[in-house]
């Protein structure tokens, strides 16, 4: 036994001496980096609520019954308060070695063994490789990352078309430079409206199956959180600063739910006339505009105060809207699609009056009308330079392009069956038309007035947006 102890001491002494000795150049060993709380709250905590295909969420196990017990989430919220986050921070930092991700239990335990992880984790293996963006985020925090340093190293953003598939459980991400689907968000049944954070960090999707607003990490395309809403949601929009998401609630009480993106909680419901169908934020960011089919109404809300400033009632239900701007960026006219009308109304924003109603061309001879599923005319958009308006005709399975400000018909383009929505590339050169009846997206050349290609997507694609994403 004495001999064993002597051998053990001999083995340990050199290692101990190496730790105790200063560096060869005489300088002290580098201090371990500090762990930043703000980075933890903004980037690490969402990992604990994220749903990965085939895995339970971290919070599902670590909310109770394990030594690493996270603070329970507040009712109706998808994120922790600052005080609760501090408690989680103290819990988690005891499970990492600052400056050494590979020796940190938090990173090793859920990592696949063949990638350097521990042999077993009762919660399963969440990452198959250290290249997984979530693992990389955890490693960055352990190595001392802050929100400022992370922002400086952010990958460039690229224009993407986010296409919801209303009868499926996935959202298609399209690269407009290649016109290929380059990513999918899975696990959101009956996904409807979409919006994106201005910094490209998150995608928000209205979930009709669960009556929630789902928050998606734009890098991993995984659902991070689900925020309970006051009722069944339809389309959504986001404020220009990214702090508020506005959700049309499609129930007779008629409200626009307001979600705060910092706390990830519904903080307000604004009453409107009739069940909500769509919400928009005007191009200048000053107003939120909500339309109602049942109430035949359009409600204009001050974005800063979130109070109604005026509303307008039509003879038909209000469907999609599009906005034309004055030279100073303020809203000049609103183009309004109406129930059972194959065309659109024109509203002067300053006077709050309808000034014109334009019928779309009659369907071409020999072409079959599409009457089922949605409104006869659904989906429209104005180019950023305010020179062209594109309008879908679901009835005609076509899209029509008008010049602005004179509203003269430039031409029409046959697209897929039952076009339901349209979004434009930032330069306004290409339009992406969601064909609900043929599970595709038509790419329309706005200048050439022609269909360039069709992109297969999921089941019954409807709403789409253009977003800047990693």
Secondary structure, 3 states (H helix, E strand, C coil): CHHHHHHHHHHHHHHHHHHHCCCCCCCCCCCCCCCCHHHHHHHHHHHHHCECCCCCCHHHHHCCCCCCCCCCCCCCECCCCHHHHHHHHHHHHCCCCCCCHHHCHHHHCCECHHHCCCCCCCCCCCECCCCCHHHHHHHHHHCCCCHHHHHHCCCCCEEEEEEEECCCCEEEEEECCCCEEEEEEECCCCEEEEEECCCCCEEEEEECCCCEEEEEECCCCEEEEEEECCCCEEEEEECCCCCEEEEEECCCCCEEEEEECCCCEEEEEEECCCCEEEEEECCCCCEEEEEECCCCEEEEEECCCCCEEEEEECCCCEEEEEEEECCCCCEEEEEEEECCCCEEEEEECCCCEEEEEEECCCCCCCCCCCCCCCCCCCCEEECCCCCEEEEEECCCCEEEEEECCCCEEEEEEECCCCEEEEEECCCCCEEEEEECCCCEEEEEECCCCEEEEEEECCCCEEEEEEEEEC
